[in-house]
Amino acid sequence: QAERTERADVRTQTKSASAFTKKQTDDLFAKEEQYKLLNAELEAKTADLVRQAEQLMREQSEVLSKPLSPIQLKNIEDEEDSR
């Protein structure tokens, strides 16, 4: 009689363990999907920031590559003198 009770307990524990594992698995899949969505959003934002940074660097390079005209140099000197 005691042996039957132990077997029944083991079966009950096994069933609840597999049910618990199923719930854990479902929770993990849900979290994984959530992380995938968040990761996709983060990657899109990162790509946009990289694009903006590259554009700014191109613009800065263009500005720095142009020689200053004598008029621009005079204006810069005037600004410095007024300080």
C-alpha positions in Angstrom: 0.0 0.0 0.0 2.8 2.4 0.9 4.6 1.5 -2.3 1.5 2.4 -4.4 1.1 5.7 -2.6 4.8 6.5 -3.4 4.3 5.6 -7.1 1.2 7.8 -7.3 3.1 10.7 -5.6 6.0 10.2 -8.1 3.5 10.3 -11.0 1.8 13.4 -9.7 5.2 15.1 -9.2 6.2 14.1 -12.7 3.0 15.5 -14.2 3.2 18.8 -12.3 6.9 19.1 -13.2 6.2 18.7 -16.9 3.3 21.1 -16.7 5.6 23.5 -14.8 8.2 23.0 -17.5 5.6 23.7 -20.2 4.7 27.0 -18.5 8.4 27.9 -18.1 9.0 27.1 -21.8 6.0 29.3 -22.8 7.3 32.1 -20.6 10.7 31.8 -22.1 9.4 31.9 -25.7 7.3 35.0 -24.8 10.3 36.7 -23.3 12.4 35.7 -26.3 9.9 37.3 -28.7 9.8 40.4 -26.6 13.6 40.6 -26.6 13.7 40.1 -30.4 11.2 43.0 -30.8 13.2 45.3 -28.5 16.5 44.3 -30.2 15.0 45.1 -33.6 13.9 48.5 -32.4 17.4 49.1 -30.9 19.1 48.1 -34.1 16.9 50.4 -36.1 17.7 53.3 -33.7 21.4 52.5 -33.8 21.4 52.4 -37.6 19.7 55.8 -37.7 22.2 57.3 -35.3 25.1 55.9 -37.3 23.6 57.4 -40.5 23.2 60.8 -38.8 26.8 60.7 -37.5 28.2 59.8 -40.9 26.2 62.6 -42.5 27.5 65.1 -39.9 31.1 63.9 -40.5 30.7 64.3 -44.3 29.3 67.8 -43.8 32.1 68.7 -41.4 34.7 67.4 -43.8 33.2 69.4 -46.6 33.3 72.6 -44.5 36.8 72.0 -43.3 38.1 71.2 -46.8 37.0 74.6 -48.2 39.6 77.4 -47.9 38.6 80.5 -45.9 38.2 83.6 -48.0 39.9 86.8 -46.9 36.4 88.2 -46.1 35.7 85.3 -43.7 39.1 85.7 -42.1 38.4 89.4 -41.6 35.0 88.7 -40.0 36.6 86.2 -37.6 39.3 88.7 -36.6 36.6 91.4 -36.0 34.6 89.0 -33.8 37.7 88.2 -31.8 38.6 91.9 -31.4 35.1 92.7 -30.1 35.4 90.2 -27.2 
